[in-house]
């Protein structure tokens, strides 16, 4: 199993970024995928979910209306479109999959810095 994030960087408040997570080694099409983030000194927090059945999406309140998670089963990639970025969105963003029989897999993370 491999999850590889990309797309992070330094942006100014109000700007946008799109993160990508390339997945391999498991049945991506039938897996729920999630994004988490971790700011320095803070615990890792859940950001968004794209479910396997039905393609439902769920968001943490602090990103609702600004971030969009999407999943491309043809390319085994999950995305996180981040708009109207704020300084408090600064964190390392991680891609996550929980696979049978209940094991968690994480990518290496990609740094997002929002600063003027």
C-alpha positions as CSV (number, residue, x, y, z in Angstrom):
1,X,0.0,0.0,0.0
2,X,1.3,3.4,-0.9
3,X,-0.2,6.9,-0.6
4,X,1.8,9.8,-2.0
5,X,0.6,13.3,-1.5
6,X,1.6,16.3,-3.6
7,X,0.5,19.9,-4.4
8,X,1.3,21.7,-1.2
9,X,3.1,25.0,-1.1
10,X,3.2,28.6,0.2
11,X,0.2,30.7,-0.7
12,X,-1.3,34.0,0.4
13,X,-4.6,34.2,2.4
14,X,-7.5,33.9,0.0
15,X,-5.7,31.9,-2.6
16,X,-6.3,28.3,-3.6
17,X,-4.4,25.0,-3.7
18,X,-5.2,21.5,-5.0
19,X,-3.7,18.6,-3.2
20,X,-3.4,15.2,-4.8
21,X,-2.9,11.7,-3.3
22,X,-1.8,9.0,-5.6
23,X,-2.8,5.6,-4.2
24,X,-1.6,2.1,-5.1
25,X,-1.5,-1.4,-3.7
26,X,-5.1,-1.8,-2.7
27,X,-8.6,-1.7,-4.1
28,X,-8.9,2.1,-4.4
29,X,-12.3,2.1,-6.1
30,X,-13.9,0.4,-3.2
31,X,-12.1,2.3,-0.4
32,X,-13.2,5.3,1.6
33,X,-10.5,8.0,1.5
34,X,-9.9,10.8,3.9
35,X,-7.7,13.9,4.3
36,X,-6.3,14.9,7.7
37,X,-4.0,17.7,8.7
38,X,-1.6,18.5,11.5
39,X,-0.3,21.9,12.5
40,X,2.8,22.2,14.7
41,X,2.1,21.5,18.3
42,X,-1.4,20.2,17.5
43,X,-3.0,16.8,17.1
44,X,-3.8,15.4,13.7
45,X,-7.3,16.4,12.8
46,X,-9.8,15.0,10.3
47,X,-10.6,17.3,7.3
48,X,-12.7,15.5,4.8
49,X,-14.0,12.1,3.7
50,X,-15.1,10.6,0.4
51,X,-17.0,7.3,1.0
52,X,-16.7,4.2,-1.1
53,X,-20.4,3.5,-1.3
54,X,-22.4,6.3,-2.9
55,X,-19.5,8.7,-3.1
56,X,-20.7,10.8,-0.2
57,X,-18.6,13.6,1.1
58,X,-18.2,14.9,4.6
59,X,-16.2,17.9,5.9
60,X,-15.0,19.3,9.1
61,X,-16.9,22.4,10.1
62,X,-13.7,24.6,9.8
63,X,-13.4,23.8,6.0
64,X,-17.0,23.4,5.0
65,X,-17.8,25.6,2.0
66,X,-14.1,26.2,1.2
67,X,-12.6,22.7,0.6
68,X,-13.8,20.0,-1.8
69,X,-12.7,16.3,-1.7
70,X,-13.0,14.3,-4.9
71,X,-11.9,10.8,-6.1
72,X,-10.8,9.6,-9.5
73,X,-11.1,5.8,-9.6
74,X,-9.6,5.8,-13.1
75,X,-6.3,7.2,-11.9
76,X,-6.4,6.0,-8.3
77,X,-6.1,9.6,-7.1
78,X,-8.0,11.5,-4.4
79,X,-7.9,15.3,-4.4
80,X,-8.5,18.1,-2.0
81,X,-9.4,21.4,-3.6
82,X,-8.8,24.2,-1.0
83,X,-10.2,27.6,-1.7
84,X,-10.2,30.8,0.4
85,X,-7.3,29.6,2.3
86,X,-6.6,31.1,5.8
87,X,-3.5,31.3,7.9
88,X,-5.0,28.8,10.3
89,X,-5.1,26.2,7.4
90,X,-1.3,26.0,7.6
91,X,-0.5,22.4,8.4
92,X,0.9,19.2,6.9
93,X,-1.9,17.5,5.0
94,X,-2.1,13.7,5.0
95,X,-4.0,11.2,2.8
96,X,-5.5,8.3,4.7
97,X,-7.1,4.9,4.0
98,X,-8.4,2.4,6.4
99,X,-8.3,-1.1,4.8
100,X,-9.5,-4.5,5.9
101,X,-9.1,-5.8,8.6
102,X,-9.0,-2.3,10.0
103,X,-5.5,-1.1,9.4
104,X,-4.7,2.6,8.9
105,X,-2.4,3.8,6.1
106,X,-1.0,7.3,5.7
107,X,1.0,9.1,3.2
108,X,4.1,11.1,4.0
109,X,2.2,14.4,4.0
110,X,2.5,17.6,2.1
111,X,3.1,21.0,3.7
112,X,0.6,23.8,3.2
113,X,1.6,27.3,4.4
114,X,-0.8,30.2,4.2
115,X,0.9,33.5,4.9
116,X,1.2,37.0,3.6
